[in-house]
Amino acid sequence: MPLPRVEPLLRPVLQVLADSEEHRVKEIRDRVQAEFKVSQQERRQKNKAGTSVFVNRVAGALARLHMETGPMGHPKAITLVNAKKKTYKITEFGAELLKRHPSYLSFEDLKG
């Protein structure tokens, strides 16, 4: 199975935070890896810059969920916040999005 792109990771990443507790990035990655059954071999795949493709894509999902302004300057609500360094917590809007989109969350849904 190919590694998931950023958009399919949005809801699973946000779902890890659904308990309203603070979660470290490593825990988020580990839980998403388990959900998508990403193998250790797949997790070791590197992009041209030498960064793990999986780590990069989870970071991309976290960034998109955290942006105050989306691509092309479109405003959107923040679904998660940095509670501490490398630690995230869901916002009320993030929890609301999970309820409104029980199976998939798209970039378009993040516009607020």
N, C-alpha and C positions, 0 to 999 in steps of 0.2 A: 504494500500500500504506500503510495507516495506521501511525503510529509504534507500536512495541511497548510494551506496558505493562511494569510493573516485574517481575512474575513471569517472563515469558518471557526477560527479560534476565539472570536469576540465573546460569544455567549458562554462557552466553557470557561474562559478566563474569568469572566464576571461571576459565573456561578460559583466558583471557588470562594468568592468573597461574599456570597449571599447570606452567610451567617452573621454578618455585621461585625465580625472580629477582624483584627489586623492579621494580615498574612504576608510573609516574606516572599520575595520573587522566586527563590529556589523552590519553596513549597508549591507555589502556583504552577511553575514549570513541571514539577514532578507529578502533580495531580493531573494536569492536562496530558502529560506524556502517557500516564496510565490509561486515561480515558480514550485516547486515540491509538493506544497500543503501539506507540513509537518504540522501535527496537533500539538497543544500544548502538548498533551499526548505523541506523538512520540518524540517531542523535549525534553521532560523530561526523556526519556529512558537513563539509565546510563550503562556504561561498568563496568567491575570488579574493576577498579580503582576508580569508583565513578564519572567519568567525563561524561558529556553529549555525547552520541554517535554522534548526529548530529553535535555538536560543534567540536568534535574531527575529524569528517570526512571532514568538511569544512576546518579545520586547516590543515589536510593532503593534501587536494587539493591545498591550498595556498602554502604549503611547496614544493610540487612537481612542481608547476608552478614557484617557486622561485629558485630552485636548480640549481647550476652551474654544478654539477656533478650528474648524475642520479644513480640509483641502480647499483651496481657492478662496480662503477667507470667510467661508460661511460660518456663522456663529452656531454653537451647539452647546448643550448642557454637559457638564462633567458627570461621568458615571462612577468614577472612583477618585480618591485623593491619596496623596502620599501621607501616611500617618507618621512615618519615620523614614530614615534612609533605607531604601530598598524594601519598603514595607507599604502595602496598600490597604485601603479600607473602602467599602462600597458607600456610595451616597444614596440619598433617598431617591433621586432620579434613576440611579442604577438599579435599585431594587424594583422600582416601578417598571423599568424596561424589561426586566426578567419576567415579571408577571404578564406584561402585554405581549411578549414574544417568547412563548414557552418552548419553541423548538429551534428557532434560528434568529440570530441578530445580525443585521446587515449594516454596512457603512451608512446607508440611507436612514436607517432607524436611529442612528446616533445624532441626527440633526436636531432632535428635540421637539 
